[in-house]
């Protein structure tokens, strides 16, 4: 019996493709995991024992973070892909995803696509002002790919976004050798067709062809109503996950300020001075009120 450690890079039908120093193993998980309510997932660092030439995952190492949908662990960054047109950008969904990833200590990074059809300049300004790293890429020409490649180096990241925004097309621009399946927007439905059906981590090679410890996942697209499956925020946590609010939240007149319409609210004052953008503040109010209403309803 031999032991080794590795990273799960793909999960299909209850079996796990696990990359180790000795190569990629197709592994099953030990039956005890079900009793312990442990579900190995892509991104997990695991221990493997090879018993009678059969690799078995015997332990899942502690995770630094985890998202439920799609099941992914140990992310450094979530690249949130937003098209400038077809489908039109949904700022509320973008801001909700950003807040959820902030709460999980996963760096949220907006990436705008289809910039050959409509400029991303106004949107880019909003998120750069809020303190985010922002990228844009023209998948028809590959313009904008180089800064993204530099950012990815040494990280484990996932491309996440609505169906049809161009996640697979972006990966093809970054790594043409992948030849990932893509699909056009459905003119009848106004949204993209699902082309990614499972989660897989792709290992990234550097310019010299030497593999760096860098991974990126393409993830299945989601509809607007499914965005909440990535995580949940309590109403008390929402403002803390809007990073541009943080310099002001402690200066409100009342310690229990909700930062919605209260007199003496430092966040509102910052918004009036233009230090917080209208769209980000409006998203905060919607997300806070949804969380607040849910908490009152289910008490």
BAMARLUM-349764 format. One record per residue (C-alpha): y negated, z negated, x; residue in one letter. Coordinates in steps of 0.1 Angstrom, whole numbers, padded with zeros to 4 digits, always signed. Layout:
! BAMARLUM-349764
YZXA;...
! end
This chain:
! BAMARLUM-349764
+0000+0000+0000X;-0034+0010+0014X;-0069-0001+0002X;-0102+0017+0004X;-0136+0017-0014X;-0156+0045-0029X;-0180+0058-0055X;-0169+0072-0089X;-0185+0107-0091X;-0168+0120-0123X;-0149+0106-0153X;-0126+0127-0174X;-0101+0116-0200X;-0097+0081-0186X;-0093+0092-0150X;-0119+0088-0123X;-0127+0112-0094X;-0136+0087-0067X;-0152+0097-0034X;-0140+0076-0005X;-0141+0080+0033X;-0106+0094+0031X;-0115+0121+0005X;-0117+0123-0033X;-0090+0104-0052X;-0081+0111-0089X;-0077+0074-0099X;-0067+0055-0129X;-0081+0020-0137X;-0059-0011-0138X;-0048-0020-0173X;-0063-0055-0169X;-0098-0041-0171X;-0094-0036-0209X;-0086-0073-0214X;-0116-0082-0192X;-0138-0057-0212X;-0147-0038-0179X;-0152-0001-0182X;-0156+0017-0148X;-0182+0045-0150X;-0198+0072-0129X;-0219+0057-0101X;-0198+0026-0098X;-0187+0014-0064X;-0150+0005-0066X;-0120-0007-0047X;-0089+0014-0048X;-0053+0006-0039X;-0028+0034-0033X;+0005+0023-0047X;+0035+0046-0043X;+0010+0075-0037X;-0009+0066-0069X;-0045+0056-0065X;-0055+0027-0088X;-0090+0013-0092X;-0085-0025-0088X;-0121-0038-0088X;-0155-0027-0099X;-0181-0040-0074X;-0213-0057-0088X;-0238-0032-0103X;-0275-0032-0096X;-0281-0016-0130X;-0263+0002-0158X;-0272+0025-0187X;-0250+0028-0218X;-0256+0064-0228X;-0244+0082-0208X;-0225+0055-0189X;-0240+0055-0154X;-0244+0027-0128X;-0263+0020-0097X;-0292+0045-0102X;-0322+0045-0079X;-0343+0068-0101X;-0341+0085-0135X;-0357+0120-0134X;-0369+0124-0170X;-0372+0161-0177X;-0398+0173-0201X;-0405+0209-0210X;-0442+0219-0216X;-0430+0241-0245X;-0398+0249-0264X;-0390+0220-0271X;-0425+0207-0272X;-0431+0175-0252X;-0426+0142-0272X;-0448+0117-0255X;-0434+0087-0275X;-0398+0095-0264X;-0410+0100-0228X;-0428+0066-0228X;-0399+0048-0245X;-0375+0061-0218X;-0399+0052-0190X;-0402+0016-0204X;-0364+0013-0207X;-0358+0024-0172X;-0386+0002-0159X;-0368-0028-0175X;-0336-0019-0157X;-0353-0015-0122X;-0346+0022-0123X;-0376+0042-0111X;-0387+0066-0139X;-0399+0099-0126X;-0414+0125-0150X;-0405+0161-0142X;-0422+0189-0161X;-0404+0222-0166X;-0413+0257-0181X;-0447+0255-0164X;-0446+0293-0162X;-0450+0293-0200X;-0476+0265-0204X;-0495+0244-0178X;-0484+0208-0173X;-0518+0198-0157X;-0530+0175-0186X;-0496+0158-0189X;-0493+0154-0152X;-0527+0137-0150X;-0517+0111-0176X;-0486+0099-0156X;-0501+0101-0122X;-0530+0080-0134X;-0504+0054-0147X;-0489+0052-0112X;-0458+0074-0114X;-0444+0099-0090X;-0446+0132-0110X;-0429+0166-0103X;-0430+0200-0119X;-0408+0230-0114X;-0409+0266-0124X;-0372+0274-0128X;-0378+0311-0131X;-0390+0312-0095X;-0379+0279-0080X;-0415+0269-0072X;-0419+0231-0070X;-0383+0225-0058X;-0390+0213-0023X;-0409+0181-0031X;-0381+0171-0055X;-0355+0177-0028X;-0374+0154-0005X;-0376+0127-0031X;-0339+0128-0038X;-0329+0123-0002X;-0309+0091+0002X;-0309+0082-0035X;-0286+0082-0065X;-0305+0098-0094X;-0299+0113-0128X;-0316+0141-0147X;-0322+0128-0182X;-0339+0145-0212X;-0338+0161-0246X;-0315+0190-0252X;-0330+0223-0240X;-0356+0210-0216X;-0340+0226-0186X;-0320+0199-0168X;-0292+0222-0157X;-0316+0250-0149X;-0335+0226-0127X;-0304+0216-0109X;-0296+0253-0104X;-0331+0258-0089X;-0326+0228-0065X;-0290+0237-0056X;-0282+0273-0065X;-0246+0270-0053X;-0238+0247-0083X;-0240+0276-0108X;-0242+0252-0138X;-0240+0266-0173X;-0273+0269-0191X;-0283+0281-0226X;-0314+0294-0243X;-0333+0275-0269X;-0320+0281-0304X;-0348+0300-0323X;-0334+0288-0356X;-0332+0251-0348X;-0360+0249-0322X;-0339+0230-0298X;-0315+0236-0270X;-0278+0241-0271X;-0257+0215-0253X;-0244+0229-0220X;-0236+0196-0202X;-0207+0178-0218X;-0199+0151-0192X;-0216+0131-0165X;-0209+0141-0129X;-0226+0131-0097X;-0232+0160-0073X;-0234+0152-0037X;-0264+0168-0020X;-0263+0184+0015X;-0293+0184+0037X;-0308+0216+0053X;-0284+0215+0082X;-0254+0214+0059X;-0246+0178+0068X;-0239+0157+0037X;-0265+0129+0032X;-0258+0099+0010X;-0276+0115-0019X;-0263+0121-0054X;-0277+0135-0086X;-0262+0136-0121X;-0268+0162-0148X;-0263+0144-0181X;-0257+0156-0217X;-0289+0163-0236X;-0298+0141-0266X;-0317+0145-0298X;-0349+0125-0304X;-0331+0099-0326X;-0306+0092-0298X;-0331+0082-0272X;-0328+0045-0281X;-0292+0045-0269X;-0304+0043-0233X;-0314+0007-0239X;-0333-0018-0260X;-0365-0037-0254X;-0376-0070-0270X;-0412-0069-0283X;-0422-0095-0256X;-0409-0072-0229X;-0427-0039-0239X;-0461-0046-0223X;-0444-0058-0191X;-0428-0023-0187X;-0460-0004-0191X;-0469-0007-0154X;-0506+0002-0159X;-0509-0028-0183X;-0499-0053-0157X;-0532-0059-0139X;-0547-0068-0173X;-0521-0087-0194X;-0528-0121-0178X;-0565-0118-0185X;-0562-0117-0223X;-0581-0144-0242X;-0548-0157-0258X;-0515-0162-0240X;-0495-0148-0269X;-0516-0116-0271X;-0497-0086-0285X;-0522-0061-0270X;-0524-0042-0302X;-0558-0051-0319X;-0566-0087-0309X;-0601-0098-0300X;-0604-0107-0263X;-0575-0084-0253X;-0579-0073-0217X;-0555-0044-0222X;-0576-0031-0251X;-0607-0035-0230X;-0591-0015-0202X;-0582+0012-0226X;-0618+0014-0239X;-0630+0017-0203X;-0606+0046-0197X;-0584+0027-0173X;-0554+0031-0197X;-0549+0065-0214X;-0550+0069-0251X;-0515+0085-0253X;-0498+0058-0233X;-0516+0030-0253X;-0506+0047-0286X;-0470+0049-0274X;-0471+0012-0265X;-0482+0003-0299X;-0455+0023-0316X;-0428+0009-0293X;-0440-0027-0297X;-0443-0024-0335X;-0408-0009-0338X;-0394-0037-0317X;-0414-0064-0336X;-0403-0050-0370X;-0366-0049-0359X;-0367-0085-0347X;-0383-0097-0380X;-0358-0076-0401X;-0326-0089-0384X;-0335-0126-0381X;
! end
